[in-house]
Amino acid sequence: MEFVWSDGGRAACGYVGLAGDCVTRSIAIATGLSYRDVYSELGESSLKSPRNGVFTDVSTEYLQRQGWSFTSGQDQKFNAALLPKGAVIVHLVSVHAHHRGHFCTVIDRVLYDTWDASDDENFVVRGFWTRPAQESDTTLPKVATGGRVSNEPTLTQKEFDKVLHRLRSLDNTASNSASTEGEKRNALRMMQNLMLRHNLTREDITEDDNVDSMCFTRMACPVNGRRACAWEKALAAYLVAEIFPMVRWYFGVRGHRTLFWFYGPLDDARNCLALFREMLLTIATSAQLQYGCYSRGSGASYAEGYVAGLPKYITPVDASDKCLSERALIHSRTLAVQQAAVDWLSLECGVSLRMTRGAGRSEHDPDAANLGKQHGAKQDLSTANGRKRITQQ
């Protein structure tokens, strides 16, 4: 299934912070309505913030009011070919925990979401919502997901920006030590009234320059075999440690293939996945040419040595380094983004990771590993125009 990353307009409406907002996002994408308006209406219906999702009966009632109709999916595998053309809101449920659900939007069999649920076999289609018949022939939402919007939503957005600015000003007054107790109380009271009126929380008014304002995603790269090769796992660990430190990874089995998942900030995850695919091909081809295979015997040893020989770009922090404070700041920032990615994975995708240990290979060819290490050391993964590339010296 073709996948297009979309947050439904959440960031454009000024919302920040991690959120399990799949219902709001999918409805905003499918209907073309403002994310903020959908967020507000769902909040009023559920009597709580829809930041971390809403109950199914709330989303059902909302879509029925909009004239959308529901069709049972009979818990089939998530496949675009089974869905009708046009804008479709798909309700997925986990095969392991039926209370765990996910909403996403498919338009003309293209998935619009913050991560590709079609790559996750743990989700099946409980059902899908289709939009009411339109007089025009178009199958797209009334407002295209990336197109121009009418003047009315534009004006409403300007008003909402003013509300956010007002809330942040009040927050600054309430936290300013120079303010009197009366000014602090008035600011807090006015903040509370505004947040209740517009269904906002403190996370929603946080300034954009923070970790929580990042856009996260999760993407998968399939490799052959039910067991991941040691060098493939070492390669994934190398990339996130040396080149994309804000990205995290894990792997799992789907059918007869292994999936390597990369998750974290949107651009970093995309670039990391692209480089992982390119290096997989480079190393596997090299091992195949040298030893006729890459998954066992001398070919696997060569590939393991190749990864071990790749250049190291991150140097250890020296206590005598004059830029120690700056390095420490970057390190703490990286750790904060990594933790935010883990929190997002649990909140949005319902995935909680745990460490396990597997058995290693019994066969090892030191000569092949040394040759691979020499070849790996010749790779140059330095940045060129913002893009990581592989070159052979």
C-alpha positions as CSV (number, residue, x, y, z in Angstrom):
1,M,0.0,0.0,0.0
2,E,1.3,3.4,-0.9
3,F,1.9,5.5,2.2
4,V,1.9,9.3,2.6
5,W,2.8,10.9,6.0
6,S,0.2,13.3,7.3
7,D,-0.7,14.6,10.7
8,G,-4.1,15.9,9.5
9,G,-3.2,19.5,10.1
10,R,-2.3,19.1,13.8
11,A,1.0,21.0,13.7
12,A,-0.5,23.7,11.4
13,C,-3.2,24.3,14.1
14,G,-0.6,25.0,16.7
15,Y,-0.9,21.7,18.7
16,V,2.2,20.3,20.2
17,G,3.1,17.4,22.4
18,L,2.8,13.6,21.9
19,A,-0.7,12.4,21.2
20,G,-2.6,9.3,20.4
21,D,-5.0,11.3,18.2
22,C,-5.6,8.9,15.4
23,V,-9.4,9.5,15.4
24,T,-9.1,13.2,15.1
25,R,-6.4,13.0,12.5
26,S,-8.2,10.4,10.3
27,I,-11.4,12.3,10.4
28,A,-9.7,15.6,9.5
29,I,-7.9,14.1,6.6
30,A,-10.9,12.2,5.2
31,T,-13.4,15.1,5.5
32,G,-11.1,18.0,4.8
33,L,-12.3,19.7,8.0
34,S,-10.0,21.7,10.2
35,Y,-8.1,19.5,12.7
36,R,-8.9,22.0,15.4
37,D,-12.6,21.9,14.7
38,V,-12.7,18.1,14.7
39,Y,-10.6,18.1,17.9
40,S,-13.0,20.5,19.6
41,E,-16.2,18.6,18.6
42,L,-14.9,15.2,19.7
43,G,-13.8,16.8,23.0
44,E,-17.2,18.2,23.6
45,S,-18.9,14.8,22.8
46,S,-16.5,12.8,25.0
47,L,-16.3,15.4,27.8
48,K,-12.6,15.1,27.8
49,S,-9.6,16.0,25.6
50,P,-9.3,13.7,22.6
51,R,-5.5,14.0,22.8
52,N,-5.1,10.3,23.7
53,G,-8.0,9.0,21.7
54,V,-11.8,8.7,22.1
55,F,-14.2,5.8,22.7
56,T,-15.5,4.1,19.6
57,D,-19.1,5.1,20.3
58,V,-18.1,8.8,20.3
59,S,-16.4,8.5,16.9
60,T,-19.4,6.4,15.6
61,E,-21.9,9.1,16.7
62,Y,-19.8,11.9,15.2
63,L,-19.4,10.2,11.8
64,Q,-23.1,9.2,11.6
65,R,-23.9,12.9,12.2
66,Q,-21.7,13.7,9.2
67,G,-23.7,11.2,7.1
68,W,-20.9,8.6,6.8
69,S,-21.9,4.9,6.7
70,F,-20.2,1.9,8.3
71,T,-19.3,-1.4,6.6
72,S,-18.0,-4.4,8.5
73,G,-14.4,-5.5,7.7
74,Q,-14.9,-9.0,9.2
75,D,-11.5,-8.7,10.8
76,Q,-9.7,-9.2,7.5
77,K,-6.1,-8.3,6.8
78,F,-5.5,-4.6,6.1
79,N,-5.4,-4.5,2.3
80,A,-6.1,-1.5,0.1
81,A,-7.6,-3.7,-2.6
82,L,-10.5,-4.6,-0.3
83,L,-11.4,-1.0,0.2
84,P,-13.6,1.2,-2.1
85,K,-12.1,4.2,-4.0
86,G,-12.5,7.6,-2.5
87,A,-12.0,8.7,1.1
88,V,-12.3,5.8,3.6
89,I,-11.8,5.9,7.3
90,V,-10.6,2.5,8.4
91,H,-11.1,1.1,11.9
92,L,-8.3,-1.3,12.8
93,V,-8.1,-3.5,15.9
94,S,-5.2,-5.5,17.4
95,V,-5.5,-9.3,17.1
96,H,-3.8,-9.6,20.5
97,A,-5.8,-6.9,22.4
98,H,-9.2,-6.0,21.0
99,H,-9.4,-3.0,23.2
100,R,-6.4,-1.6,21.3
101,G,-7.7,0.1,18.1
102,H,-6.4,2.5,15.5
103,F,-8.2,4.8,12.9
104,C,-6.5,5.8,9.6
105,T,-7.6,7.3,6.3
106,V,-7.2,5.7,2.9
107,I,-7.9,8.0,-0.1
108,D,-8.1,6.2,-3.5
109,R,-6.2,3.3,-1.9
110,V,-3.4,5.5,-0.7
111,L,-2.8,5.5,3.1
112,Y,-2.5,8.9,4.9
113,D,-1.3,8.6,8.4
114,T,1.8,9.2,10.7
115,W,2.8,5.5,10.3
116,D,2.1,2.6,7.9
117,A,-0.3,0.2,9.7
118,S,-0.4,-2.0,6.6
119,D,3.1,-3.2,7.5
120,D,1.9,-4.4,10.9
121,E,0.2,-7.8,10.8
122,N,-1.1,-7.3,14.4
123,F,-3.9,-5.2,13.1
124,V,-7.0,-6.3,11.2
125,V,-9.9,-4.4,9.7
126,R,-12.9,-4.2,12.1
127,G,-14.7,-2.0,9.6
128,F,-14.5,1.1,7.5
129,W,-16.5,4.3,7.1
130,T,-17.3,5.7,3.6
131,R,-18.4,9.3,3.0
132,P,-21.9,10.2,1.7
133,A,-22.5,10.3,-2.0
134,Q,-21.6,13.7,-3.6
135,E,-23.0,15.4,-6.7
136,S,-19.6,15.8,-8.2
137,D,-17.5,13.0,-9.7
138,T,-14.5,13.6,-7.5
139,T,-13.6,10.9,-4.9
140,L,-11.4,13.3,-2.8
141,P,-12.5,15.1,0.4
142,K,-14.3,18.5,0.0
143,V,-11.0,20.1,1.1
144,A,-7.9,18.4,-0.3
145,T,-5.4,17.2,2.3
146,G,-2.6,19.5,0.9
147,G,-4.6,22.0,-1.1
148,R,-5.9,25.5,-0.4
149,V,-8.7,26.0,2.1
150,S,-11.6,28.4,2.1
151,N,-11.5,31.8,3.7
152,E,-13.6,30.8,6.6
153,P,-11.1,28.2,8.0
154,T,-8.3,30.7,7.4
155,L,-9.9,33.3,9.5
156,T,-10.8,30.8,12.2
157,Q,-7.1,29.7,12.3
158,K,-6.0,33.3,12.8
159,E,-8.4,33.6,15.7
160,F,-7.1,30.4,17.2
161,D,-3.5,31.7,16.9
162,K,-4.6,34.7,18.9
163,V,-6.0,32.5,21.6
164,L,-2.7,30.5,21.8
165,H,-0.7,33.8,21.9
166,R,-3.1,35.0,24.7
167,L,-2.7,31.8,26.7
168,R,1.1,31.9,26.4
169,S,1.2,35.5,27.6
170,L,-1.0,34.7,30.6
171,D,1.3,31.7,31.3
172,N,4.3,34.0,31.3
173,T,2.5,36.4,33.7
174,A,1.6,33.6,36.1
175,S,5.1,32.2,36.2
176,N,6.9,35.6,36.4
177,S,8.4,36.2,39.8
178,A,7.9,40.0,39.3
179,S,4.1,39.6,39.1
180,T,2.0,40.3,42.1
181,E,-0.1,37.5,43.7
182,G,-3.2,39.1,42.4
183,E,-1.8,39.3,38.9
184,K,-0.8,35.6,39.1
185,R,-4.3,34.5,40.3
186,N,-6.0,36.5,37.6
187,A,-3.8,35.1,34.9
188,L,-4.3,31.5,36.1
189,R,-8.1,32.1,36.3
190,M,-8.2,33.5,32.7
191,M,-6.0,30.7,31.4
192,Q,-8.3,28.1,32.9
193,N,-11.4,29.7,31.4
194,L,-9.8,30.0,27.9
195,M,-8.5,26.4,28.0
196,L,-12.0,25.0,29.0
197,R,-13.7,27.1,26.4
198,H,-11.4,25.9,23.6
199,N,-10.9,22.4,24.9
200,L,-7.1,22.8,25.4
201,T,-4.5,21.5,27.8
202,R,-1.2,23.0,29.0
203,E,0.6,20.8,26.5
204,D,-1.3,22.4,23.7
205,I,0.0,25.9,24.5
206,T,3.7,24.9,24.9
207,E,6.0,26.8,22.7
208,D,7.0,25.0,19.5
209,D,10.8,25.0,20.3
210,N,10.8,21.7,22.2
211,V,11.1,18.0,21.7
212,D,7.3,17.4,21.9
213,S,6.7,19.6,18.9
214,M,8.6,17.1,16.6
215,C,6.8,15.0,14.0
216,F,7.4,11.3,14.6
217,T,6.9,8.2,12.3
218,R,7.6,4.5,12.1
219,M,8.8,2.8,8.9
220,A,9.7,-0.8,8.1
221,C,12.3,-2.5,5.9
222,P,11.6,-6.2,5.1
223,V,14.5,-8.6,4.7
224,N,14.5,-12.2,3.6
225,G,14.2,-15.0,6.2
226,R,12.5,-15.5,9.5
227,R,15.8,-15.0,11.4
228,A,17.6,-11.7,11.0
229,C,21.3,-12.1,10.3
230,A,23.6,-10.8,13.0
231,W,25.2,-8.4,10.5
232,E,21.8,-6.9,9.6
233,K,21.1,-6.2,13.3
234,A,24.6,-4.8,13.7
235,L,24.1,-2.5,10.7
236,A,20.8,-1.1,12.1
237,A,22.6,-0.5,15.5
238,Y,25.5,1.2,13.7
239,L,23.3,3.6,11.8
240,V,21.3,4.8,14.8
241,A,24.4,5.0,17.0
242,E,26.7,6.8,14.5
243,I,24.7,8.7,11.9
244,F,21.1,9.0,13.2
245,P,21.3,9.1,17.0
246,M,17.7,10.3,17.4
247,V,16.3,7.3,15.6
248,R,15.5,4.0,17.4
249,W,15.0,0.5,15.9
250,Y,13.7,-3.0,16.5
251,F,12.9,-6.0,14.4
252,G,10.1,-8.6,14.2
253,V,8.9,-11.5,12.1
254,R,6.0,-11.3,9.7
255,G,5.3,-14.5,7.8
256,H,8.5,-15.7,6.2
257,R,10.2,-12.3,6.4
258,T,11.9,-10.2,9.0
259,L,10.9,-6.5,9.4
260,F,13.4,-3.9,10.7
261,W,11.4,-1.0,12.1
262,F,12.9,2.5,12.4
263,Y,11.1,5.2,14.4
264,G,11.8,8.7,15.5
265,P,11.7,12.2,14.0
266,L,10.2,12.1,10.6
267,D,13.1,13.2,8.3
268,D,15.7,11.2,10.3
269,A,13.6,8.0,10.2
270,R,13.1,8.4,6.5
271,N,16.8,9.0,5.8
272,C,17.9,6.2,8.1
273,L,15.6,3.7,6.4
274,A,16.8,4.7,2.9
275,L,20.5,4.4,4.0
276,F,19.8,1.0,5.7
277,R,18.3,-0.3,2.4
278,E,21.2,0.9,0.4
279,M,23.8,-0.5,2.7
280,L,22.0,-3.8,3.0
281,L,22.3,-4.1,-0.8
282,T,25.9,-3.0,-0.8
283,I,27.1,-5.4,1.9
284,A,25.0,-8.4,0.6
285,T,26.2,-7.9,-2.9
286,S,29.8,-7.7,-1.8
287,A,29.5,-10.9,0.3
288,Q,27.8,-12.7,-2.6
289,L,30.6,-11.8,-4.9
290,Q,33.3,-12.8,-2.5
291,Y,31.9,-16.0,-1.0
292,G,28.7,-16.8,-2.9
293,C,26.3,-16.0,0.0
294,Y,25.7,-13.4,2.8
295,S,23.5,-15.2,5.4
296,R,25.7,-18.1,6.5
297,G,29.3,-19.4,6.5
298,S,32.2,-17.2,5.3
299,G,29.8,-14.8,3.5
300,A,28.1,-14.0,6.8
301,S,31.4,-13.6,8.6
302,Y,32.5,-11.2,5.8
303,A,29.3,-9.2,6.2
304,E,29.8,-9.0,10.0
305,G,33.4,-7.9,9.6
306,Y,32.2,-5.3,7.0
307,V,29.8,-3.7,9.5
308,A,32.4,-3.8,12.2
309,G,34.9,-2.0,10.0
310,L,32.6,0.9,9.1
311,P,34.0,4.3,10.2
312,K,33.1,5.7,13.6
313,Y,31.9,9.4,13.5
314,I,30.9,10.0,17.1
315,T,34.0,10.4,19.4
316,P,33.9,9.8,23.1
317,V,33.5,12.9,25.3
318,D,36.8,14.0,26.8
319,A,36.6,15.7,30.3
320,S,39.3,18.2,29.1
321,D,37.3,19.1,26.0
322,K,36.6,22.9,25.9
323,C,33.2,22.3,24.3
324,L,32.2,19.8,27.1
325,S,29.2,21.8,28.1
326,E,28.0,22.0,24.5
327,R,28.5,18.3,23.9
328,A,26.6,17.5,27.1
329,L,23.8,19.7,26.0
330,I,23.6,17.9,22.6
331,H,23.7,14.6,24.4
332,S,20.9,15.5,26.8
333,R,18.9,16.8,23.8
334,T,19.4,13.5,22.0
335,L,18.4,11.5,25.0
336,A,15.2,13.6,25.3
337,V,14.3,12.9,21.6
338,Q,15.0,9.2,22.0
339,Q,12.7,9.0,25.0
340,A,10.0,11.0,23.2
341,A,10.3,8.5,20.3
342,V,9.8,5.6,22.7
343,D,6.8,7.3,24.3
344,W,5.3,8.0,20.9
345,L,5.7,4.4,19.8
346,S,3.8,3.2,22.9
347,L,1.1,5.9,22.7
348,E,0.5,6.0,19.0
349,C,1.4,2.5,17.8
350,G,0.7,0.5,21.0
351,V,4.2,-1.0,20.9
352,S,6.2,-1.5,24.1
353,L,9.7,-3.0,23.5
354,R,11.6,-5.4,25.7
355,M,15.2,-6.8,25.4
356,T,15.8,-10.4,24.6
357,R,18.9,-12.5,23.8
358,G,19.2,-15.0,21.0
359,A,21.7,-17.7,20.1
360,G,24.7,-16.7,18.1
361,R,26.2,-18.4,15.0
362,S,28.4,-21.4,15.5
363,E,30.3,-20.9,12.3
364,H,32.8,-18.1,12.0
365,D,35.5,-17.4,9.4
366,P,38.1,-15.0,10.9
367,D,39.8,-14.5,7.5
368,A,36.5,-13.5,5.8
369,A,35.7,-11.2,8.7
370,N,39.0,-9.5,8.5
371,L,38.6,-9.0,4.7
372,G,35.1,-7.6,5.3
373,K,36.5,-5.3,8.0
374,Q,39.1,-3.9,5.5
375,H,36.4,-3.2,2.9
376,G,34.0,-1.7,5.4
377,A,36.7,0.7,6.6
378,K,36.8,2.2,3.1
379,Q,33.2,3.3,3.1
380,D,32.5,7.0,3.3
381,L,29.2,7.9,4.9
382,S,29.9,11.6,5.4
383,T,27.2,14.1,4.8
384,A,27.0,15.7,1.3
385,N,24.3,18.4,0.8
386,G,22.4,17.0,3.8
387,R,22.1,13.5,2.4
388,K,24.1,10.4,3.5
389,R,25.6,8.5,0.6
390,I,27.8,5.5,0.2
391,T,31.0,5.7,-1.9
392,Q,33.8,3.1,-2.5
393,Q,37.3,4.4,-2.2
